C-alpha cells in the first residue's frame, strides 16, 4: 500500500502535469490552427486581389493598346468608305502589331485613292469624249467641251480659243459662263496669258487673282475666282487651241491630270473636225451646183466614188473617175474592189498596193480619221500607169461602225512626173554646181567674189596659200584687211569709184601691187577685176582674180 501510495503520489502530479500540458498544447494547436486558417484566408484574399489587379491591368492594357486602336481604325475605315475628307488613319507611328496594321491600311488607302483618281480621270475623259462625238462646228465643239469640263474641275467659267489658220490669231470658239463682251477677244501666240501658254506649250496656273479681274455670275449673285488655269492644246508641232478656265479653289493633281488628258484628246478631235469640215464643204459645194462641181472636177482631173459597207466587196464610181482609171464605163457604175481596183494596184506596184491596202483598212478601223493615199494604177484600157491621189471620208453609225466611205480621185500623173523632173533637175544642178566649185578650187590663181560693201563672199583654196587665211576666215572679212596699212585708208574710195564705172580690167597696171598676209608680211600680186551679173535682191558683186608674184618684207605698218 505504501508503495502504491508513493507511486500514486508520484504519478498523480505527473498525470496532472501531463493533462495540463496536453490542454496547453491543444489550446496552442487550436490557436495555431486558427492563425493558420486566418493566414491562409489572408493569403488567398491577397492572391485573389493580385489576380484581380493583374486581370484589370491586362484588361486596361488590352482596351488601351489593342481594343481602342482597333475600334478607332474601324471607325476610320467607315469614314473612309463614307468618303469623309477629314478621315485620317492613326497609330501609324506605333511600334506594334497595331502600328503595322495601320501602316498597311494607309498603303492600301493610298493605292485605292490613286486608283480612284485614275478611274475618275478616265471616266471623266470618256464623258467628255461622248459629249463631243459627232460635233461638226467649232463653236458647238467649244460650248460642249467647256460645259462638261468646267464643272468637272470645280470651275465657274471657261473659254476655248481656236487658232484661225488664215490670220494666225486665236479666236473665241465656245465657252461656259462667258458674258457677251468676253466673246470678241483675239490674240497671237506669245501675247496675253493664253498666248503665252500657247508659246510655252505648257499648262500655266495663275493664283490669287485680283478681286476685280473677273466675276463668275449666276442668277442670284456673282463672285471673283481665285485661280486661272491656261491649258495649251498641243498637236505635234502646232498649238491649234488654248483652254482657259477660272476656278474658286486650287487645282488638284487629279484635275491637272484630267486637263492634260483632255488637251490631248481635244487636239486630235479638232484635227478631225477640221478635216471633216473641209470634206463637208467640198461635198456641199458638189451638192449645191453639179455643174460647177463637174467643171471643178474636170479642171482638176478628179472623179468621185463611194463604198457602201452593206455591200463591202464592191464600190461605185462616177464616169469621170472610171475614165481616169481607164476602166470600162458601166451603166450602174459598180466595180469589184479586189478583182478590178486592187488587182490594178498590184500590177502597177505590189509594194505600193500593200501600203495602200493598209491605209484603207486603217481608215475603216478608225485608226486614222480619213483615207488619204497616193498610188500608181495600171489602166486596163491601154496598160498605161497613172498616179492617183485618193481621199475618202467615212460615214459611221453611232457605235462607230463604218457605214460608207465617200471619196475623190485626182489624176496627179503630170504633177508627179513634173515633181520627178524637178528633183532630177535639182540633182543635176547640184552636180553642176559641185563641178564648177571643183573647177574654182583647182584654179591656179586666187579667186574671190566681193560685194559692193567690200565684204568677201567667196574664196578658193589658192587664196588660202596667198594670204595665209583659211577660206572660212576670208568669207565675211572686209577686203580692206588684205591691203597694206599705209594705203588702206584710200581703198574704200577706190572701191566706190570702180562700182560707179565697173569694167573688166587689171589693177595697178605698170606698177607692183602689194597685199597683206595674215602673219603681217606682204606679197606682190597681180589683180584682175570683173563685174558679175546682178542677182535679184543682191547688190553689185565683183570677181577678183589674184596671182602672186613674190613675197616681200614684213609690213611695218601692220
C-alpha positions in Angstrom: 0.0 0.0 0.0 2.8 2.2 0.9 4.2 1.5 -2.5 1.0 2.3 -4.3 0.5 5.4 -2.3 4.1 6.5 -3.0 3.6 5.6 -6.7 0.3 7.5 -6.9 1.8 10.5 -5.1 4.5 10.5 -7.7 2.4 9.6 -10.8 -0.6 11.8 -9.8 1.3 15.1 -10.1 2.9 13.8 -13.3 -0.5 12.9 -14.7 -1.8 16.4 -13.7 1.2 18.0 -15.4 0.7 15.9 -18.5 -3.0 16.8 -18.6 -2.3 20.4 -18.2 0.4 20.1 -20.8 -2.0 18.4 -23.2 -4.5 21.1 -22.6 -2.0 23.8 -23.3 -0.7 22.0 -26.3 -4.3 21.5 -27.7 -5.0 25.2 -26.9 -1.8 26.3 -28.6 -2.6 24.0 -31.6 -6.1 25.4 -31.8 -4.6 28.9 -31.7 -2.1 28.0 -34.3 -4.7 26.3 -36.5 -6.9 29.4 -36.2 -4.0 31.6 -37.0 -3.1 29.4 -39.9 -6.7 29.5 -41.1 -6.7 33.3 -40.9 -3.3 33.5 -42.6 -4.5 31.2 -45.4 -7.6 33.2 -45.9 -5.5 36.4 -45.9 -3.1 34.9 -48.5 -5.9 33.6 -50.6 -7.5 37.0 -50.4 -4.2 38.6 -51.4 -3.8 36.1 -54.2 -7.3 36.8 -55.5 -6.8 40.6 -55.2 -3.4 40.3 -57.0 -5.1 38.2 -59.7 -7.8 40.8 -60.0 -5.3 43.6 -60.2 -3.3 41.7 -62.9 -6.5 40.9 -64.8 -7.6 44.6 -64.5 -4.2 45.7 -65.7 -4.5 43.3 -68.6 -8.0 44.4 -69.5 -6.8 48.1 -69.2 -3.8 47.4 -71.4 -5.9 45.4 -73.9 -8.5 48.2 -74.1 -5.9 51.0 -74.4 -3.4 49.3 -76.6 -5.5 46.9 -78.7 -9.2 47.4 -78.4 -9.4 51.2 -78.6 -6.9 51.4 -81.5 -8.9 48.7 -83.4 -12.2 50.4 -82.7 -10.6 53.7 -83.9 -9.2 52.1 -87.0 -12.6 50.6 -87.7 -14.3 54.0 -87.3 -11.7 55.5 -89.6 -12.3 52.8 -92.2 -16.0 53.5 -92.0 -15.3 57.2 -92.5 -13.1 56.4 -95.5 -15.8 54.3 -97.0 -18.2 57.1 -96.5 -15.7 59.4 -98.3 -15.3 61.8 -95.4 -12.4 64.2 -96.4 -11.2 64.7 -92.8 -10.7 60.9 -92.2 -7.2 60.0 -91.3 -5.6 56.7 -90.3 -4.0 57.0 -86.9 -1.5 54.8 -84.9 1.0 54.7 -87.9 3.9 55.6 -85.6 3.2 52.7 -83.1 5.9 50.1 -82.9 3.4 47.2 -82.5 1.1 44.9 -84.5 -1.5 47.7 -84.4 1.0 50.1 -86.0 1.9 47.5 -88.7 -1.9 47.2 -89.4 -2.3 51.0 -89.5 0.6 51.4 -91.9 -0.7 48.6 -94.1 -4.2 50.2 -94.2 -2.6 53.6 -95.1 -0.7 52.0 -98.0 -3.8 50.3 -99.2 -5.8 53.5 -98.8 -3.2 55.4 -100.9 -3.4 52.7 -103.6 -7.2 52.9 -103.6 -7.1 56.7 -103.7 -4.7 56.7 -106.6 -6.8 54.1 -108.5 -9.9 56.1 -107.8 -8.3 59.2 -109.1 -7.2 57.5 -112.2 -10.6 56.0 -112.7 -12.2 59.4 -112.2 -9.8 60.9 -114.8 -10.5 58.2 -117.4 -14.3 58.2 -116.8 -14.4 62.0 -117.0 -12.4 61.9 -120.2 -14.8 59.3 -121.6 -17.8 61.5 -120.7 -16.3 64.5 -122.5 -15.5 62.2 -125.5 -19.1 61.1 -125.7 -20.3 64.7 -125.5 -18.0 65.8 -128.3 -18.9 62.8 -130.6 -20.4 63.9 -133.9 -19.9 67.7 -133.3 -19.4 69.4 -136.7 -18.9 73.1 -135.8 -16.1 74.8 -133.9 -18.3 76.9 -131.6 -20.6 74.0 -130.8 -17.5 72.0 -130.1 -16.2 74.6 -127.6 -19.6 75.1 -125.9 -20.0 71.3 -125.3 -16.4 70.9 -124.2 -16.5 73.7 -121.7 -20.0 72.9 -120.4 -18.8 69.4 -119.4 -15.2 70.2 -118.4 -15.6 73.3 -116.3 -18.0 71.7 -113.7 -15.9 68.5 -113.6 -12.8 70.5 -112.3 -14.9 72.7 -110.0 -14.7 75.9 -112.1 -17.2 78.6 -112.8 -16.0 80.0 -116.2 -14.2 78.6 -119.2 -13.3 79.5 -122.8 -11.9 77.6 -125.8 -9.7 79.7 -128.1 -9.1 78.1 -131.5 -6.3 79.2 -133.9 -7.5 80.6 -137.2 -5.2 79.4 -139.9 -5.6 82.3 -142.2 -4.9 85.2 -139.7 -2.7 83.3 -137.2 -4.9 84.6 -134.4 -6.7 82.7 -131.6 -10.4 83.5 -131.5 -13.3 82.6 -129.2 -14.8 79.2 -130.1 -17.3 78.5 -127.4 -17.3 78.7 -123.6 -19.1 78.3 -120.3 -20.4 81.1 -118.2 -19.0 83.7 -120.6 -20.6 87.2 -120.9 -21.3 88.6 -124.3 -18.4 91.0 -124.0 -15.9 88.2 -123.5 -16.5 86.6 -126.9 -14.7 89.2 -129.0 -11.1 88.7 -127.8 -8.4 87.6 -130.2 -4.6 87.3 -129.7 -1.5 85.9 -131.2 0.9 83.3 -129.8 3.0 84.9 -127.1 0.6 87.7 -126.5 -1.7 87.8 -123.4 -1.7 84.9 -120.8 -3.4 82.4 -123.1 -1.0 83.3 -125.9 1.9 82.8 -123.5 0.7 79.4 -122.6 0.5 78.6 -126.4 4.1 79.8 -126.9 5.4 77.9 -123.9 3.4 74.8 -124.7 2.8 74.1 -121.0 0.0 74.4 -118.5 0.0 77.7 -116.6 -1.7 78.3 -113.2 -2.2 81.9 -112.1 -3.3 82.1 -108.4 -4.5 84.9 -106.1 -6.4 86.8 -108.9 -7.4 90.4 -108.1 -11.0 90.8 -107.0 -11.8 92.9 -110.0 -10.1 90.6 -112.6 -13.2 88.5 -113.4 -16.6 87.7 -111.9 -18.4 84.4 -112.3 -22.1 85.4 -112.5 -25.1 83.3 -111.7 -28.8 84.1 -111.5 -28.6 85.1 -107.8 -25.1 86.6 -107.4 -21.5 86.8 -108.5 -18.1 86.1 -107.1 -14.5 86.5 -108.2 -12.5 83.3 -109.0 -9.2 82.8 -107.2 -7.3 80.7 -109.8 -6.9 81.0 -113.6 -5.8 77.9 -115.5 -4.4 78.0 -119.1 -4.1 74.7 -120.9 -2.5 74.7 -124.4 -3.7 72.1 -126.8 -0.5 70.7 -128.4 -0.7 68.6 -131.6 2.6 67.6 -133.0 4.4 70.9 -134.0 1.4 73.2 -133.6 -0.9 74.5 -130.9 -4.3 74.7 -132.5 -6.2 75.8 -129.4 -5.9 77.1 -125.8 -8.3 76.3 -122.9 -8.8 79.0 -120.3 -10.6 78.2 -117.0 -11.4 80.2 -113.9 -11.7 78.3 -110.6 -12.6 79.1 -107.0 -10.1 76.5 -105.5 -6.5 75.5 -106.1 -6.0 72.9 -108.9 -5.7 69.4 -107.5 -3.5 66.7 -109.0 -6.4 64.7 -110.5 -7.8 67.8 -112.0 -4.5 68.7 -113.6 -4.2 65.2 -115.0 -7.7 65.4 -116.4 -6.9 68.8 -118.1 -3.7 67.4 -119.7 -5.5 64.2 -120.9 -8.4 66.3 -122.3 -6.0 68.7 -124.1 -4.5 65.7 -126.0 -8.0 64.5 -126.9 -9.1 68.0 -128.0 -6.1 68.3 -130.3 -7.0 65.1 -132.1 -10.7 65.9 -132.3 -10.0 69.4 -133.6 -7.8 68.0 -136.4 -10.6 65.5 -137.3 -13.2 68.3 -137.1 -11.2 70.5 -139.4 -10.7 67.7 -141.9 -14.3 66.7 -141.8 -15.4 70.3 -142.1 -13.2 70.7 -145.3 -14.7 67.5 -146.6 -18.2 68.6 -145.9 -17.6 71.9 -147.6 -16.3 70.1 -150.7 -19.3 67.8 -150.7 -21.8 70.6 -150.0 -20.3 72.5 -153.0 -20.8 69.5 -155.1 -24.4 69.1 -154.0 -25.2 72.8 -154.4 -24.0 73.0 -158.0 -23.4 69.9 -160.1 -22.4 72.0 -163.0 -19.7 73.9 -161.0 -18.6 70.7 -159.3 -18.3 68.9 -162.6 -16.3 71.8 -164.0 -14.0 71.8 -161.0 -13.6 68.0 -161.2 -12.8 68.3 -164.9 -10.3 71.1 -164.4 -8.5 69.3 -161.5 -8.7 65.8 -163.2 -10.9 64.4 -160.4 -13.7 61.9 -160.1 -15.7 60.8 -157.1 -16.5 57.4 -155.7 -18.3 55.6 -152.9 -18.1 52.4 -150.9 -21.2 51.1 -149.2 -20.2 48.6 -146.5 -23.5 46.9 -146.7 -22.0 45.5 -149.9 -18.3 45.7 -149.0 -16.9 43.8 -152.0 -18.0 46.4 -154.5 -17.6 50.2 -154.9 -19.4 52.8 -157.1 -17.5 55.5 -159.1 -18.5 58.3 -161.4 -18.0 58.1 -165.1 -15.1 60.7 -164.8 -13.4 58.5 -162.1 -13.7 55.5 -164.4 -12.1 57.4 -167.3 -9.2 58.4 -165.0 -8.6 54.8 -164.1 -9.1 53.6 -167.7 -12.0 51.3 -166.6 -14.9 50.2 -168.7 -17.8 52.7 -168.3 -20.6 50.7 -166.6 -24.2 51.9 -166.5 -24.6 51.2 -162.8 -21.1 52.4 -162.0 -20.4 49.3 -159.9 -16.9 47.8 -159.7 -15.3 45.0 -157.8 -12.9 46.2 -155.1 -10.5 43.3 -155.3 -10.8 41.9 -158.8 -10.8 45.3 -160.5 -9.4 48.1 -158.3 -6.9 46.3 -156.1 -5.6 44.0 -158.8 -4.7 47.0 -160.9 -2.6 48.4 -158.0 -0.8 45.1 -157.7 0.0 45.1 -161.4 1.4 48.7 -161.1 3.4 48.2 -157.9 2.9 45.3 -155.4 4.6 47.1 -152.5 2.6 50.3 -153.1 -0.6 48.1 -153.3 0.2 46.6 -149.9 0.7 50.1 -148.3 -2.5 51.4 -149.9 -4.4 48.4 -148.5 -3.1 49.1 -145.0 -4.1 52.8 -145.2 -7.5 51.9 -146.5 -8.1 49.4 -143.7 -6.8 51.8 -141.0 -9.4 54.3 -142.1 -12.2 51.7 -141.8 -11.0 50.6 -138.4 -10.9 54.2 -137.1 -7.2 54.3 -136.6 -7.0 57.3 -139.0 -9.7 59.9 -139.4 -9.8 59.7 -143.2 -8.5 57.7 -146.1 -5.7 59.6 -147.9 -3.3 57.9 -150.2 -1.2 58.3 -153.4 -0.5 55.2 -155.5 0.2 54.0 -159.1 -2.6 52.4 -161.1 -2.3 50.4 -164.3 -5.2 51.4 -166.6 -6.7 48.3 -168.2 -7.8 50.2 -171.3 -4.3 51.0 -172.5 -1.9 49.5 -169.9 -0.6 52.9 -169.0 0.3 53.6 -165.4 -1.3 56.7 -163.9 -0.6 58.2 -160.5 -3.8 58.8 -158.4 -4.4 60.8 -155.2 -7.4 59.2 -153.4 -9.1 60.9 -150.5 -12.1 59.4 -148.6 -14.3 60.4 -145.7 -16.1 57.8 -143.6 -19.8 57.8 -142.5 -20.2 55.9 -139.2 -23.0 54.6 -137.1 -23.4 55.9 -133.5 -21.4 52.9 -132.3 -18.5 53.7 -134.6 -19.2 51.1 -137.3 -18.3 52.2 -140.8 -21.4 52.6 -143.0 -19.9 54.1 -146.1 -16.9 55.9 -147.5 -17.2 58.9 -149.8 -14.2 59.9 -151.8 -12.5 61.7 -154.7 -9.8 60.5 -157.2 -7.4 63.0 -158.7 -5.1 62.2 -161.6 -1.8 63.7 -160.5 0.3 61.9 -163.2 1.5 65.1 -164.8 2.2 66.7 -161.4 4.0 63.6 -160.2 6.2 63.4 -163.3 6.9 67.1 -163.1 8.0 66.7 -159.5 10.2 63.8 -160.5 11.7 66.0 -163.3 12.2 68.8 -160.8 14.0 66.5 -158.4 16.2 65.3 -161.3 16.9 68.9 -162.4 17.8 69.8 -158.8 20.1 66.8 -158.7 21.8 67.8 -162.0 22.0 71.4 -160.7 23.8 70.2 -157.6 26.1 68.1 -159.7 26.9 71.1 -162.0 27.4 73.4 -159.0 29.7 70.8 -157.5 31.6 70.6 -160.8 32.1 74.4 -161.1 33.0 74.6 -157.5 35.7 72.0 -158.0 36.9 73.9 -161.1 37.1 77.0 -158.9 39.1 75.2 -156.3 41.5 73.8 -158.8 42.2 77.2 -160.5 45.9 78.2 -160.4 45.0 81.8 -159.4 43.3 83.0 -156.3 39.6 83.8 -157.0 37.3 85.8 -154.8 33.8 87.4 -155.0 33.5 90.7 -153.2 30.2 92.7 -152.8 29.7 96.5 -153.0 30.3 96.8 -149.3 33.8 95.3 -149.7 32.9 92.0 -147.9 34.4 88.8 -149.3 31.6 86.3 -150.2 33.6 83.5 -151.8 37.2 82.5 -151.9 39.0 79.4 -153.3 41.9 77.3 -151.9 44.6 79.3 -153.7 43.6 82.4 -151.7 44.5 80.5 -148.5 48.0 80.0 -149.9 48.4 83.6 -151.0 47.0 85.3 -147.8 47.5 82.8 -145.1 43.8 82.9 -144.0 41.5 79.9 -144.3 38.5 80.1 -146.6 36.3 80.2 -143.6 38.2 83.2 -142.2 38.2 85.0 -145.5 34.4 84.7 -146.1 32.7 87.6 -144.3 36.0 89.5 -144.0 36.5 93.0 -145.4 38.8 93.0 -148.4 40.3 96.1 -147.0 42.1 93.9 -144.4 44.2 92.5 -147.2 45.5 96.0 -148.2 48.8 97.1 -146.6 48.3 99.5 -143.7 49.9 102.6 -145.3 47.4 102.7 -148.2 44.4 101.0 -146.6 42.6 104.3 -145.9 42.5 105.1 -149.7 41.0 101.7 -150.6 37.2 102.3 -149.8 37.2 105.3 -152.2 38.9 103.2 -154.9 36.2 100.5 -154.5 33.4 103.1 -154.8 34.9 104.5 -157.9 35.2 101.1 -159.5 31.5 100.3 -158.8 30.5 103.6 -160.4 32.2 102.5 -163.6 32.6 98.8 -163.5 34.6 97.1 -166.2 36.9 94.2 -166.8 40.4 95.4 -166.1 43.6 94.9 -164.2 44.5 96.9 -161.2 47.7 99.0 -160.9 48.9 98.4 -164.5 52.6 99.2 -164.7 53.3 99.1 -161.0 53.7 96.4 -158.3 50.7 95.9 -156.1 51.2 94.5 -152.6 48.8 92.5 -150.4 49.0 92.0 -146.7 49.0 88.4 -145.4 47.6 87.1 -142.0 51.1 87.0 -140.5 51.7 90.7 -141.3 54.1 90.0 -144.2 53.3 91.4 -147.7 53.3 89.7 -151.1 53.5 91.3 -154.5 50.4 90.4 -156.5 48.7 90.9 -159.9 44.9 91.6 -159.5 42.2 91.4 -162.1 38.6 92.8 -161.7 35.5 91.7 -163.5 31.9 92.9 -162.6 29.4 90.0 -162.2 25.8 90.0 -163.5 23.3 91.4 -161.0 21.3 88.9 -158.9 17.8 89.7 -157.7 17.8 91.2 -154.3 21.6 91.5 -154.2 24.0 94.5 -154.6 26.8 94.8 -157.1 29.4 92.0 -156.9 32.9 91.8 -158.4 35.0 88.8 -159.3 38.6 89.3 -158.2 41.5 87.2 -159.5 44.8 87.3 -157.6 48.1 86.0 -158.8 51.1 86.0 -156.6 54.4 87.4 -157.9 56.9 87.2 -155.0 57.0 87.5 -151.2 58.1 90.8 -149.7 59.3 92.0 -146.3 57.1 92.4 -143.3 54.8 95.4 -143.4 56.0 97.7 -140.7 52.6 99.4 -140.6 50.8 96.3 -139.6 
